[in-house]
Amino acid sequence: MSEIEILPELKEIIGSLLFAAKKPVTTKDIQKALVETGKHYGGLYEQFAGLTESDILASIEGLKVDLIQGSTGLSIADVAGGFRLQNEINCGPWVRIFLEKDRSAKLSKPALETLAIVAYRQPVLRSEIESVRGVAVDHVLRNLVEMQLIKVVARSELPGRPWLFGTTQRFLEHFGLKSLEDMPGMDELKRMELKGDKAGQTKSFPAMEKELAEETPNDETPKPEGSSNDKE
């Protein structure tokens, strides 16, 4: 079977894999599935085992176009180093209500601000976050850890060996980022900040803007003067 004949079928296979996956899928993941399926079932399935990553990428691009042109309400996003099948952004409100996840999907403004500090300064100490924010962030950090958006990545060499926090794979998936390098640079952040000042609100990087508009009540308390932040 020629590559031209295989390609439409490969798009169907990839679409099924992305639909079944619970996390972003890489081209290597897809290639491995093709090879293992060929070994397991043999026959016609073996013809897909020799396809390259270039073949897979070409099929993914074709599938992206098909989904858009077909007005399916679905799209393929390039996030967290892989590909994810997801609903179109404009269909989000209906999906959130249908899944009863409208409230749980929201992050408070304090949580988003804390998350942004962790994202840009990681690995970062709790005391460093509190120095920037000027408030205690224990409760916010716990919530972000429970949401799997941040995690403890190491212990500092400072007295008490306090924890160092960083972002997770889930963070990249949540904000639709392919990698941390996709976050805007300082110049772009300054432009967003100026734009936000004119609009009378604070701006973070683009993927956070919608959640900032849906912020929940403040869930943290001012940091007491003279409090110790060296231990986590």
N, C-alpha and C positions, 0 to 999 in steps of 0.2 A: 504493500500500500504506500502510495507516495505521501510526501509531507503535506501536500495540499489537501489530500483526502483525510489525513489524520487530524489536521488542525481543528475542524469543527467538532470532532469527537473529543479532542483534548480539552476544548473549552467546556464541554459538558462535564468532563471528569473533574476539571479544576473547580468549576462552579459547585459541584457536589462536595468536594473536599473543603472548600471555604465555608459552605453552609454547615457542614458537620463539625468544623473545628471550633474549639472554645477559646482559642487565642490566635493571634496573627500567625500566618503560615508562610514560611520562606520557600524560595524556589528549590532549595535543597530538600526540604520536607516533602515537597510534591514529587521531586525526582526519585526520592527514596521510596515513596508509596508506589510509583509506577514500576520501579525495579522489583520490589518485593511482591507486588501483585502478579507481575509476569512470572516470577519464580514459583509462586503458589498455585496459580491457575493454569499457566502454560498457554499453548495454543494462540488464539488471537490476542490475548492479553500481553504476550511477549513483544508485540510490535511497538508498544509504547515504552518499553523498558530502555530503549536506546536513545530516547529523545534527550536533547541537551537543555541546559538552563535557558539558552537563547530561544529555543522552541517554546518553552514554558512561558517566558516573559512575553513573547509575541502573542501567545494565546490569551494571557491575562489582559494585555492591552486590547485585544479584540473583544474579549468578554466585557471589558469596561464600556466600550462603545455600544455593544449590543444592549447592555442594561440601560444606558442613557437613552438610546434611540427607541427602545421598547417602552419607555416610561413605566418601568417596573416598580419604582419606589425603592429600588436597591442600587447600591454602588459598591465599588471596590476601593478601599482606602489603603494607602501605603503607610503603615504605622508600626512603630516599635520593631523595625527591622524586618517586617514581613507584610503580608497582605491580609486584609480582613473584609469580609462581606458584611455590609451594614445597611441600615435604612437611610434613605435620603434625609438630609438635615431638615428640609421643610416638612417632612412627615413626622418629625420628632414629637410634637405635642400629642398627636393621636396615639403614638406608640407608648409614650410615658403614661398616659391616662389608662390605656388598655392594660398595661402591665402593672398598673398601680404603683409606679415608681416615681411619680412626679415630685414628691416631697423628698424622698431619700436621695434623689440625684443631685440635690442642691448642696452647695457648700456655702458656709457663711463667709462674709467679707473677711473677718479675722483669720479664718482657716485658709482662704485663698492668699491672703497677704503672707501668712506664715509659710505656706507651700511655695510661694514664689521665692522667698528668701532661701529656703532649703534648696530649691532647684538651681538657683544661680550661684550659691556659695558653698555647695556641698563638696566634701563632707563638712558639716557645720555643727557646732556645739549648741545645746539649748541656751546657754548663757549668751552666745553670740546673737542668736535669734532675738532674745529678750532685750539685748542691748540696742538692736535696730528698732524693735517694735515699742520698747518702753513699757511693756506689760508682761505679766507671767503667761507662759504659753503651755504649761503642763497639760491642761485639759485639751487644748487644741491639738497638741502633738499626739496625745493618746488617740484622739478621734481619727487623725490622719493615718496613724499606724493601723488602726482597726479597719480603715477603708482601703488599706494596702496601697496607699499612694506614696508613703514614705516608709523607711525601715532603718534600723540601726545597722550601720555598715562597718563600724569599728569602734574601738575605744581609744580615747586620746591618751597621750603620755603625760598629761597634766596631773597634778595631785588629785587623787580620788578616781583616776581613770574614767572621766565622764564619757558618756556615749556621744558618738558622732552620727549624725543623721544624713541620709541621702534619699533620692527618689527611687522608685521601683519601675519594673516593666509595666505594671498597671498604670502608673502615672503617664507613661508615653501613650498607652492605649486610650486612657480617659480623655486626654487632650489632643488626640490625633496627631502625635508627633512621631516622625520616623526615628529620630534620635535626639539627644539633648542638644546637638549642634543646630537643630532646626528652630530652637528658641531664638527670638529676636535679640540682636546685640544691643549694647547700651545706647547707641545713637537712635535706634528705632524705638527703644523704650522711652527715651526723652521726648521723641515726637508724639508718642501715645500719651505721655503725661501732659504735654501741652494741650493736646486735643481734648483730653479729659478735663483739664482745668477750665477750658472754654465752655465745655458742656456742663460744668458744675458737678463732675463726678470723677472718681479715681479710675484710671485704666491700668490693667495688667496686660500680659501678652494676649493676643487675639482670642485664643481658645477659652480664656477665662472670662472674657467680657460678658458673655451671656449669663454666666453664673453670678457674676458680680451684680447684674441687674436683678437677679432673683435672690439676693442675699437673705439669710435668716437672721433672727435677732442675735446680738453680740453674746458670745458664750464664754467670755473670759473676764477676769478681774484684774485691776491694776496691780502691778508688781509692788509689794511693800518695799519701802526704802530700807537699804541695808541688808536685803535678803541675800542668801548665798545661792549661787547658781552653779557651783563647781561640781555638784553631784547630781546624777540623773536618777 
